[in-house]
Amino acid sequence: MSENTLSTRLYPTRIDIPAEVRVQIVAILNQTLAATLDLKTQTKQAHWNVKGTDFYQLHELFDELAGELEEFVDMVAERVTALGGYAVGTARSAAQNSILPEYPFDILDGQEHVAALADRFAPYAKHIRGAIAKTDDLGDADTADLYTEISRTIDKRLWFLEAHLQASAVKEGNGVSGVKTQQKAALR
């Protein structure tokens, strides 16, 4: 059986969502499952390999992020199966079906890892917001709610990552936001 068939296979269930709708929702969820597994392993890659003066802080942060993503993996996979679907969640399927780019293997510095993770959390957050809309449009408020829960956490974690990167940008502007600096330059 091909992976495409697996990602939309349905088992009999008494859930009151029509089969043709569940097939679409299960496909969306399996896409999310792949991306979430991929993001989790990329976050662990950063956790294992981070170096620099912020090593301990970032090592701990990355491990916490990976732990949250592991919870989302389980939530998404269980929603697939609750809908009568087949959760496609192996490492190989995640790598093949993820929306995320491969993690760079040539970085060690903490700031580079933070930037690489932020560059992956942002498209993941966009995917999750799109899934909220799609599953809501399909009439599955429960799955849309699951995505909303994930979205709130991912946006918060993206904020945490970006805060590490924004500090250096603020220092360059002597505490003045980039927008104000640009506005002052435009007035000259």
C-alpha positions in Angstrom: 0.0 0.0 0.0 1.4 3.4 -0.9 2.0 6.1 1.6 -0.6 8.3 -0.1 -3.2 5.6 0.4 -2.1 5.1 4.0 -2.4 8.8 4.8 -6.1 8.8 3.7 -7.1 5.3 4.6 -10.2 5.1 6.9 -11.4 2.5 9.3 -15.0 2.1 10.3 -16.1 4.5 13.0 -19.3 5.8 14.5 -18.0 9.4 14.5 -20.5 11.6 12.8 -18.2 13.3 10.3 -18.8 12.0 6.7 -16.1 9.7 5.3 -15.3 12.0 2.4 -14.7 14.9 4.8 -12.6 12.7 7.2 -10.4 11.7 4.3 -9.5 15.4 3.7 -9.0 16.1 7.4 -6.8 13.0 7.9 -4.6 14.1 5.0 -4.2 17.5 6.5 -3.4 15.9 9.9 -0.9 13.5 8.4 0.9 16.4 6.7 1.1 18.1 10.1 2.3 14.9 11.7 5.2 14.8 9.2 6.1 18.4 9.8 5.8 18.1 13.6 8.0 15.0 13.7 10.6 16.8 11.5 10.5 20.0 13.6 11.0 17.9 16.7 14.0 16.1 15.4 15.5 19.3 14.0 15.1 20.9 17.4 16.8 17.9 19.0 19.6 18.4 16.5 20.1 21.9 17.8 19.8 20.7 21.4 22.6 18.1 20.9 25.0 20.4 18.9 24.6 23.9 20.3 27.9 25.5 21.5 28.9 28.9 22.8 28.4 31.2 25.8 24.7 30.6 26.0 25.1 26.8 25.7 23.3 25.8 28.8 20.3 28.1 28.4 19.8 27.2 24.8 20.4 23.5 25.4 17.6 23.5 28.0 15.3 25.7 25.8 15.8 23.4 22.8 15.0 20.3 24.9 11.9 22.0 26.2 10.7 22.9 22.7 11.3 19.3 21.5 9.3 18.0 24.4 6.4 20.2 23.5 6.6 19.1 19.9 6.6 15.4 21.0 3.3 16.1 22.8 1.9 17.6 19.6 3.0 14.6 17.6 0.9 12.4 19.9 -2.1 14.7 19.8 -2.1 14.9 16.0 -1.6 11.1 15.6 -4.3 10.3 18.0 -6.7 12.8 16.3 -6.0 11.0 13.0 -6.9 7.6 14.5 -9.9 9.1 16.4 -11.3 10.0 12.9 -10.8 6.5 11.8 -7.6 7.3 9.9 -4.1 5.8 9.8 -1.4 7.9 11.4 1.7 7.9 9.1 4.4 8.8 11.6 7.7 7.1 10.9 11.0 9.1 10.6 11.2 8.2 6.9 7.7 9.4 6.1 8.2 12.6 8.1 11.4 13.3 6.1 9.7 12.6 2.9 6.5 14.6 3.6 7.6 17.5 5.7 7.1 21.1 4.6 10.3 22.1 6.3 13.8 22.5 4.8 16.6 20.2 6.1 18.4 21.5 9.1 21.9 22.8 8.5 24.7 20.5 9.7 27.4 23.1 9.5 26.5 25.3 12.5 27.5 25.2 16.1 27.0 28.7 17.5 23.9 29.3 19.6 22.7 32.3 17.7 22.9 30.3 14.4 20.9 27.5 15.9 18.3 30.0 17.2 18.0 31.5 13.7 17.8 28.1 12.1 15.0 27.0 14.4 13.2 30.3 14.0 13.4 29.8 10.2 11.6 26.5 10.7 9.1 27.4 13.5 7.8 30.3 11.3 6.6 28.2 8.3 5.4 25.5 10.7 3.3 28.2 12.5 1.9 29.3 9.1 1.0 25.7 8.2 -0.8 25.3 11.6 -2.8 28.5 11.0 -3.7 27.3 7.5 -4.8 23.9 9.0 -7.1 25.8 11.5 -8.9 27.4 8.6 -9.1 24.3 6.4 -10.4 22.0 9.2 -12.9 24.7 10.3 -14.1 25.1 6.7 -14.6 21.3 6.6 -16.8 21.6 9.7 -14.5 19.9 12.1 -14.4 22.3 15.1 -12.6 19.8 17.3 -9.6 19.4 14.9 -9.6 23.2 14.3 -9.5 23.6 18.1 -6.5 21.2 18.4 -4.7 23.2 15.8 -5.5 26.4 17.7 -4.0 25.0 20.8 -0.8 24.1 18.9 -0.8 27.5 17.2 -0.8 29.4 20.5 2.2 27.5 21.8 4.2 27.6 18.5 3.7 31.4 18.2 4.9 31.8 21.8 7.9 29.6 21.1 8.7 31.5 17.9 8.6 34.7 20.0 11.1 33.1 22.5 13.4 32.2 19.6 13.1 35.6 18.0 13.7 37.4 21.3 17.2 35.9 21.3 17.8 37.3 17.8 16.1 40.7 18.4 18.4 41.5 21.3 21.4 42.0 18.9 19.3 44.1 16.6 18.2 46.4 19.4 21.9 46.7 20.6 22.9 47.8 17.1 20.3 50.6 17.2 21.3 51.6 20.8 18.0 50.5 22.2 16.0 52.3 19.4 13.7 50.0 17.4 14.6 49.4 13.8 11.4 51.2 12.7 12.2 54.4 14.6 15.8 54.3 13.3 14.5 53.9 9.7 12.0 56.7 10.2 14.7 59.0 11.5 16.9 58.2 8.5 14.0 58.9 6.2 13.6 62.4 7.7 17.2 63.4 7.1 
